[in-house]
């Protein structure tokens, strides 16, 4: 499976966790609300962009998961 499919899967997970549309998420991470639409339509991005966006999405996902399960809940 191409790397862009992994990126889109991660973006969809973050979008659902944060309860925001993919276009808004794209604007937040790459300042381009059509970024994920272009990838889904067969477009591509540079390796540098892939790595930067993937890292930012991972951080957003971790923050969303932490927000759903604060440390006080996890230690109970």
N, C-alpha and C positions, 0 to 999 in steps of 0.2 A: 504494500500500500504506500503510495507517495506520501512524503512528509507533509504536504499541504493538507491531506486528509486528517492527519493527526492534529494539525494546527486548528482546523475547522472543528473537529470534535471537542478539543479543549475549549475553544471559544464558545461553542454551544453550551458546554457544561457551566462555564463561568456566567454566561448570559442567563441561564436558568437559575443558578444559585443567587445571583445578584438581582434577578427579576428586572433585567433591562433588555431592550431590544439589541440584536446583533449590530445594527447600525450605530447605536449609541456607544456600544462597547468598542467598535472599530474606531470611532472618533476619539474615544478616550485613549486608546493604545497607539494608534498610528495617525491620528488627526485626519482621518479620511473615512467618512461614514460608509463608503462603498467598497472598502478593502475586502471584507469577507464575501460580499456579493461577487466581486471579480474573481476571487479564488474559486468559489463554487461554480462559476461559469466557465472555468477552465484556465483562468489567468494564473499568473505565477508571481513570485517575489524573490528577492535576492536571499542568499543564505544569511547574510547579516540581518536583514529584516526579519526573517523567520526566527532566528535565535533571539533577537530582541523582543519580538512580540510573544514568543513562547514563554520566555522568562517572566515578562510582565503579567501574562495570563496566569502562570503558575502562582505568582505572588498574590494576585487578586483572588484566585481560587482558595489559596491557603487562608487569606484574610476573611473570606466569606464563610469558610468552614469554621474558623475560630470564632467568628461572630455568632454563628448558630449554636456553638458549644463552648461557652466561656470556660476558662480554667476552673472556676469555682464549681461548675456543673460536672466537669470531668473528674474532679477530685472527690466528689461526693460518693 
